[in-house]
Amino acid sequence: MTAVIEVSGLTKRYGGQAVVDDISFHVEAGEIFGLLGPNGAGKTTAVECMEGLRRRDGGQVKILGLDPRDDRHRLHQRIGVQLQESQLQEKLKVREALELYASFYPDPADWHELLGRWGLTGKADTRFARLSGGQKQRLFIALALIGNPEVVFLDELTSGLDPGARHATWDLIAQVRDSGVTVVLVSHFMDEVEELCDRVAILERGRIAALDTPAGLVDRAGGEYRVRFRPVAPLDEQSLTALPGVTAISRHDRQVTVTGIGDFASAVTAELARRQVLVADLRIEGRSLDSAYVALTGRTMET
Amino acid sequence: MNGFSRLAFTETKLFLRETGAAIGVFGLPVALVIGFGLIPGFGDPQKSLSGQAGTQYIASISVAIVLAVLGLTGVPMVIGQYRERGILRRLGVTPVRPLTLLLADLMVWAAAAILSVALVIGVGRLAYHVPAPRAAGWFIGSLVLGIAALFALGLVVAAAAPTARSSAGLGWLLFFPNMFLAGVYFPTEEMSPVMRQLGNFTPLGSALHSVRDSWMGLAPRPEYLGIMAAYAVIAGALAARFFRWQQA
């Protein structure tokens, strides 16, 4: 794997206050890399320094081997960007926007195809002001991809999209990654990051609080979680207490709850299989990026 | 098409979609020439207009209106909006610079101004046999300097104003005194010497004087050309120095 993005010691200050404070990470080719954190954590400022939209105050940034400060023009030919808050000319039609942005790039994508993929074919002759929030958002994603970029930066990808459209968008972004494009995703949605990202940096007050795969973050956060099931045949629960990782067992009516740490769930299911005990309603609870986030940062996203 | 020509092409289409702009830039000036031409004897030299034919005077007024509408209302309003809506910012992450859009727009608006002036000359000639500007070279020079001066002033407004609303509002605030002092509402011949002197120092006033003079075949007074050039250079430099590409 080769790193297409290398960030080391990136710092950006406003009025003496470091909004992005000495962050370092790298992104490999073909990865979806997430920057997760609450509003004001510095995510957008960090990517805007990477995109060449803001000048950094310190550190090094290399995107595709190019410095966004010195090689803006060459860099912008090879990256695509969806900005968090942006509009187009009110009376600009969807078709015209795509034709216009296609003309900026040396090797643009076929905009008809992008229009179809992002569900905007019927809107080609609609003016920007008449699009719904979701359609505008999809248009901006299409514009980010129009130049056939090697790296795309997507800032709050699914804001303004309804739940159905969010899942459809995730599928499409996964396809973009599968076609070899590296994706940097700025988000404050746990589910989005957990679903899409290969690796995630959690940003908090301008610093990286944790950086790992979503599963790795969950593991690192540790903590107990629960396996619940209803045995179909009689079961001596005490036989499960000796299993590695199991910390407690309780029974309520016919439902058994096993609490533990680490990979105890596999041990429990293996033991049940060995004893030939069939179970119903098997559930594993309490292991999500959500709870890991709270464990790692000591706060919820809202604060 | 490359980025610049595609931008200019797209912005031309957007300009033509604005009904208000089409009326202000093309409709109103032509309507003035046609309307005032209907007054009997208006084509004769008028004593109250320093001997200029009424039709020629109105045609010159129309040129001034085109410059003021575009420079003081169009430029600040559109650029203020493009900044506030993040359109300039979005271009900042493409191989094309936001400056390219600004240049394309200025080119489109300058072309609209020239086209409208050509329309005024053509309609006046066809309808009332108003002669085309006799000192053609001076006329073209005055028009170019007038465009430069008023567009530069509009750019300063866009640079100084923090929001799209204030940019458009500030533009209108300059529009009316400029129109008034330049002698668009009533001829400078009827103004007090102080007002006339004040009007000479406005970019629109010096533009209107130069256009009227060159229409009659005279060389415009050098101070008029100098004032327009000064506005173009000073306002242009201020705009370049203080323009912000994104809303704070």
Contacts between the chains, C-beta under 8 A, distances in Angstrom:
chain1	res1	chain2	res2	distance
A	51	B	93	5.2
A	52	B	92	7.8
A	52	B	93	6.9
A	53	B	89	7.1
A	53	B	92	5.6
A	53	B	93	5.8
A	73	B	95	5.9
A	76	B	93	6.1
A	76	B	94	5.6
A	76	B	95	4.7
A	77	B	95	4.8
A	79	B	93	7.4
A	81	B	90	7.9
A	81	B	93	4.1
A	83	B	86	6.4
A	83	B	89	6.7
A	83	B	90	5.9
A	83	B	93	7.3
A	85	B	86	6.1
A	86	B	85	7.2
A	86	B	86	3.5
A	86	B	87	7.3
A	86	B	89	6.4
A	86	B	90	4.9
A	87	B	85	3.8
A	87	B	86	5.8
A	87	B	87	6.7
A	88	B	85	7.3
A	88	B	87	6.3
A	88	B	90	7.8
A	89	B	14	5.5
A	89	B	82	7.5
A	89	B	85	7.7
A	89	B	87	6.4
A	91	B	14	5.5
A	91	B	17	4.6
A	91	B	18	7.5
A	92	B	10	7.0
A	92	B	14	6.4
A	96	B	10	5.8
A	96	B	13	7.2
A	99	B	6	7.0
A	99	B	10	7.9
A	100	B	6	5.5
A	100	B	7	6.8
A	100	B	10	5.1
A	101	B	94	6.8
A	103	B	1	5.6
A	103	B	2	6.4
A	103	B	3	5.3
A	103	B	6	3.7
A	103	B	7	8.0
A	104	B	3	4.6
A	104	B	6	8.0
A	104	B	94	4.6
A	104	B	95	5.2
A	104	B	96	4.6
A	105	B	94	7.7
A	105	B	95	6.4
A	106	B	95	7.9
A	147	B	94	7.6
A	147	B	95	7.9
